[in-house]
Amino acid sequence: MIKSCIAASFALALSAYLGVNLCKQAAAQPFPESEQTPHVGGKNSTGQIPRYAKILMDCYPDYVKGYKDNYLIMSDGSKILYDDGQQKTPIERLDHADIEDMFYFTYRRERPTGIRDDAGRCRNERLFKYMYGSTPAEVRKQLVKVPWNGSYVLFSKVNGAAAALAAVNRELQQHPELKKYLVSSGTFNWRYIRGTKRLSSHAFATAIDIGVAKYADYWKNSGLSEASTQLVYRNRMPLELAKIFEKHGFIWGGYWYHYDTMHFEYHPEIIAANP
């Protein structure tokens, strides 16, 4: 039993190391300036692979195998449209995100200053269903127990997500001053985001909510609509906590205009795109 636990822990750690470093390599690659801007039709004038497509290939190598003619090529040979060429409102971008839309906002690692500046909230649902599962049963097949704050939580092992959360937990053990914020309120929950038809990242078991009872702030508690430009930012979570999560491929909802400070979700591609 002890040997199997050690082996499992080593496998999780190795998976996290390899996954995060693949993304770091992708972010470090030099790209022409034109590659760093949106591309109508998914290509720039040189016909090179768009930067964000390359990042997805490096961050998710088991699933995203290539890029051709404005499509991501998936591991089973299927294709996902990269750029639909449509000009979208902020709500349309959330509800109908193509691959390129996922990178529309810059993840700035600071208090949001732009209205609706929500890096990581735009998700192409087809891509995430392909990787993590398109039904609750498919997602459950990929769940593993991850040590968390003296107990365990369930998280997807796909793409090194569980390994990354385990690495976060190990690092947090070196920071007893942060322990009071770590009580988990949940990971896997196949549900839609409140008031929308968009699946939550909890549906894919790639998100964790912590500190809800005493320290969390959530924009919807303001009573304002998603289209509002009058949100007043609130946060009681320490930034050091966010930095530790980010080191292992997670983004923090506290850096969104539509703030959700309890919420951390695994998006190594967003971290890689914004090193």
C-alpha positions as CSV (number, residue, x, y, z in Angstrom):
1,M,0.0,0.0,0.0
2,I,2.8,2.4,0.9
3,K,4.7,1.6,-2.3
4,S,1.6,2.2,-4.4
5,C,0.9,5.5,-2.7
6,I,4.5,6.6,-3.3
7,A,4.3,5.5,-6.9
8,A,1.0,7.4,-7.4
9,S,2.4,10.5,-5.9
10,F,5.5,10.3,-8.1
11,A,3.4,9.8,-11.2
12,L,1.3,12.9,-10.3
13,A,4.4,15.0,-9.7
14,L,6.0,13.9,-12.9
15,S,2.9,14.6,-14.9
16,A,2.6,18.1,-13.4
17,Y,6.3,18.8,-14.1
18,L,6.1,17.7,-17.7
19,G,2.8,19.5,-18.4
20,V,3.8,22.8,-17.0
21,N,7.2,22.7,-18.7
22,L,5.7,22.0,-22.1
23,C,3.6,25.1,-21.7
24,K,6.5,27.1,-20.6
25,Q,8.4,26.0,-23.7
26,A,5.5,27.1,-25.8
27,A,5.4,30.5,-24.2
28,A,9.1,31.0,-24.6
29,Q,9.1,30.3,-28.4
30,P,9.8,33.5,-30.4
31,F,6.9,34.6,-32.5
32,P,6.7,37.4,-35.1
33,E,4.7,40.4,-33.9
34,S,2.0,39.6,-36.4
35,E,1.6,36.1,-34.8
36,Q,0.6,37.8,-31.5
37,T,-2.5,39.5,-32.8
38,P,-5.9,38.1,-33.8
39,H,-6.0,36.4,-37.2
40,V,-9.0,36.4,-39.5
41,G,-9.3,32.9,-40.9
42,G,-6.7,31.6,-38.4
43,K,-3.6,32.4,-40.3
44,N,-1.4,35.4,-40.7
45,S,0.0,36.5,-44.1
46,T,3.0,34.0,-43.8
47,G,0.7,31.0,-43.4
48,Q,2.4,30.0,-40.1
49,I,0.7,28.3,-37.3
50,P,-1.0,30.9,-35.0
51,R,0.7,31.3,-31.7
52,Y,-2.3,30.2,-29.7
53,A,-2.8,27.1,-31.7
54,K,0.9,26.2,-31.0
55,I,0.4,26.8,-27.3
56,L,-2.6,24.5,-27.3
57,M,-0.6,21.8,-29.1
58,D,2.2,22.1,-26.5
59,C,0.0,22.3,-23.4
60,Y,-2.4,19.5,-24.5
61,P,-0.2,17.2,-26.7
62,D,-2.4,14.1,-26.1
63,Y,-5.4,15.8,-27.7
64,V,-4.4,18.7,-29.9
65,K,-2.1,17.2,-32.6
66,G,-1.8,19.9,-35.2
67,Y,-3.3,22.8,-37.1
68,K,-4.3,23.2,-40.7
69,D,-6.4,25.6,-42.7
70,N,-7.9,27.4,-39.7
71,Y,-8.7,24.1,-37.8
72,L,-7.1,22.4,-34.8
73,I,-6.5,18.8,-35.7
74,M,-7.4,16.5,-32.8
75,S,-5.9,13.1,-31.8
76,D,-8.8,11.2,-33.5
77,G,-8.5,13.2,-36.7
78,S,-11.5,15.4,-36.0
79,K,-11.2,19.2,-36.5
80,I,-12.2,22.2,-34.4
81,L,-12.6,25.6,-36.0
82,Y,-9.9,28.0,-34.8
83,D,-11.3,31.4,-35.9
84,D,-14.9,31.9,-37.1
85,G,-14.0,35.4,-38.2
86,Q,-17.0,36.9,-36.4
87,Q,-17.0,40.2,-34.5
88,K,-18.7,39.5,-31.2
89,T,-20.1,41.3,-28.3
90,P,-18.6,40.4,-24.8
91,I,-21.6,38.1,-24.1
92,E,-21.4,36.5,-27.5
93,R,-17.8,35.8,-27.0
94,L,-18.6,34.0,-23.7
95,D,-21.5,32.1,-25.2
96,H,-20.0,31.2,-28.6
97,A,-16.3,31.2,-28.1
98,D,-14.1,29.9,-30.9
99,I,-10.6,28.8,-30.1
100,E,-9.0,32.2,-30.7
101,D,-11.6,33.9,-28.5
102,M,-10.3,31.9,-25.5
103,F,-7.2,34.2,-25.7
104,Y,-9.0,37.4,-26.3
105,F,-8.2,38.9,-22.9
106,T,-4.8,39.2,-21.3
107,Y,-4.3,37.4,-17.9
108,R,-2.6,40.3,-16.1
109,R,-2.1,39.0,-12.6
110,E,-3.4,42.3,-11.1
111,R,-6.7,43.8,-10.1
112,P,-8.8,44.0,-13.3
113,T,-9.0,47.5,-14.8
114,G,-10.9,46.8,-18.0
115,I,-14.7,46.3,-18.1
116,R,-15.5,42.7,-18.8
117,D,-11.8,41.8,-18.7
118,D,-12.2,38.1,-17.9
119,A,-9.2,36.2,-19.1
120,G,-10.0,32.5,-19.2
121,R,-13.8,32.8,-19.0
122,C,-14.2,32.4,-22.7
123,R,-14.0,28.6,-23.3
124,N,-14.6,26.7,-26.5
125,E,-16.9,24.0,-25.0
126,R,-16.3,21.5,-27.8
127,L,-12.5,21.5,-27.1
128,F,-13.0,21.0,-23.3
129,K,-15.6,18.2,-23.8
130,Y,-13.3,16.5,-26.2
131,M,-10.4,16.5,-23.6
132,Y,-12.2,16.0,-20.3
133,G,-15.5,14.3,-21.2
134,S,-18.8,15.3,-22.8
135,T,-21.0,13.7,-20.1
136,P,-20.8,13.4,-16.3
137,A,-20.0,9.7,-16.7
138,E,-17.1,10.4,-19.0
139,V,-15.7,12.9,-16.7
140,R,-16.1,10.6,-13.6
141,K,-13.9,8.0,-15.3
142,Q,-11.0,10.4,-15.2
143,L,-11.3,11.4,-11.6
144,V,-8.6,10.7,-9.0
145,K,-8.2,11.6,-5.4
146,V,-5.8,14.5,-4.8
147,P,-4.5,15.4,-1.3
148,W,-5.9,18.7,-0.2
149,N,-5.5,20.5,3.1
150,G,-5.3,17.3,5.2
151,S,-8.1,15.6,3.2
152,Y,-8.8,14.7,-0.4
153,V,-10.7,16.1,-3.3
154,L,-11.6,14.6,-6.7
155,F,-10.0,16.1,-9.8
156,S,-9.5,15.1,-13.4
157,K,-6.2,13.4,-14.2
158,V,-6.5,14.5,-17.8
159,N,-3.7,16.9,-19.0
160,G,-1.9,16.7,-15.7
161,A,-4.7,18.7,-13.9
162,A,-4.7,16.4,-10.8
163,A,-1.0,16.4,-10.7
164,A,-0.9,20.2,-10.9
165,L,-3.3,20.5,-8.0
166,A,-1.3,18.0,-5.9
167,A,1.8,20.2,-6.6
168,V,-0.2,23.3,-5.4
169,N,-1.1,21.4,-2.2
170,R,2.5,20.4,-1.5
171,E,3.7,24.0,-1.9
172,L,0.9,25.4,0.3
173,Q,2.0,23.1,3.1
174,Q,5.0,25.3,3.4
175,H,2.8,28.3,4.1
176,P,0.8,27.8,7.3
177,E,-0.3,31.4,7.2
178,L,-2.5,30.5,4.2
179,K,-4.2,27.4,5.7
180,K,-7.3,29.2,6.9
181,Y,-8.2,30.0,3.2
182,L,-7.9,26.4,2.0
183,V,-11.2,24.8,3.0
184,S,-12.6,23.3,-0.2
185,S,-16.2,23.9,-1.2
186,G,-16.0,21.5,-4.2
187,T,-14.3,20.5,-7.3
188,F,-16.3,18.2,-9.7
189,N,-19.9,19.2,-10.2
190,W,-21.5,18.7,-13.6
191,R,-23.4,22.0,-13.8
192,Y,-24.0,25.1,-15.8
193,I,-22.8,28.6,-14.7
194,R,-25.6,30.3,-12.8
195,G,-27.9,32.1,-15.2
196,T,-26.3,30.8,-18.3
197,K,-26.2,27.8,-20.7
198,R,-22.4,27.5,-20.4
199,L,-20.9,24.6,-18.5
200,S,-18.8,25.5,-15.5
201,S,-15.2,24.4,-15.4
202,H,-16.3,22.3,-12.4
203,A,-18.2,20.1,-14.9
204,F,-14.8,19.0,-16.2
205,A,-13.3,18.6,-12.7
206,T,-10.6,21.2,-13.4
207,A,-11.6,23.8,-10.9
208,I,-11.6,24.1,-7.1
209,D,-13.4,26.6,-4.9
210,I,-11.9,27.5,-1.5
211,G,-12.5,29.8,1.4
212,V,-16.1,30.2,0.5
213,A,-17.6,30.5,4.0
214,K,-15.4,33.4,5.3
215,Y,-13.2,34.9,2.6
216,A,-14.8,34.6,-0.8
217,D,-16.3,37.4,-2.9
218,Y,-18.5,36.8,-6.0
219,W,-19.7,39.4,-8.5
220,K,-23.2,38.0,-8.7
221,N,-23.8,38.8,-5.1
222,S,-23.8,42.4,-6.1
223,G,-27.2,41.9,-7.8
224,L,-25.9,43.5,-11.0
225,S,-26.2,41.8,-14.4
226,E,-23.3,40.4,-16.4
227,A,-23.6,43.3,-18.9
228,S,-23.2,45.9,-16.1
229,T,-20.3,48.3,-16.2
230,Q,-20.7,49.3,-12.6
231,L,-19.3,46.4,-10.7
232,V,-17.2,47.3,-7.6
233,Y,-14.3,45.0,-7.1
234,R,-14.0,43.1,-3.9
235,N,-11.4,40.6,-2.6
236,R,-10.3,39.2,0.7
237,M,-7.9,36.5,-0.6
238,P,-4.1,37.0,-0.4
239,L,-2.3,37.4,-3.7
240,E,0.4,35.0,-2.5
241,L,-2.3,32.2,-2.8
242,A,-2.9,33.1,-6.4
243,K,0.8,33.1,-7.2
244,I,1.2,29.6,-6.0
245,F,-1.7,28.3,-8.0
246,E,-0.4,30.1,-11.1
247,K,3.0,28.5,-10.8
248,H,1.3,25.2,-11.5
249,G,-1.0,26.2,-14.4
250,F,-4.1,27.6,-12.6
251,I,-5.8,30.9,-13.2
252,W,-7.6,32.8,-10.4
253,G,-11.1,34.3,-10.7
254,G,-10.0,37.2,-8.5
255,Y,-8.3,38.7,-11.6
256,W,-11.6,38.9,-13.5
257,Y,-13.8,41.9,-13.9
258,H,-16.6,39.5,-13.0
259,Y,-14.6,38.5,-9.9
260,D,-14.9,35.1,-8.3
261,T,-12.2,35.1,-5.7
262,M,-12.9,31.6,-4.3
263,H,-12.3,30.1,-7.8
264,F,-9.2,28.6,-9.3
265,E,-9.2,26.6,-12.5
266,Y,-6.6,24.7,-14.5
267,H,-5.7,26.6,-17.7
268,P,-2.1,26.1,-18.5
269,E,-2.7,27.5,-22.0
270,I,-3.8,30.9,-20.5
271,I,-0.7,30.9,-18.2
272,A,1.5,30.0,-21.2
273,A,0.0,32.7,-23.3
274,N,0.6,35.3,-20.6
275,P,4.0,34.5,-19.1
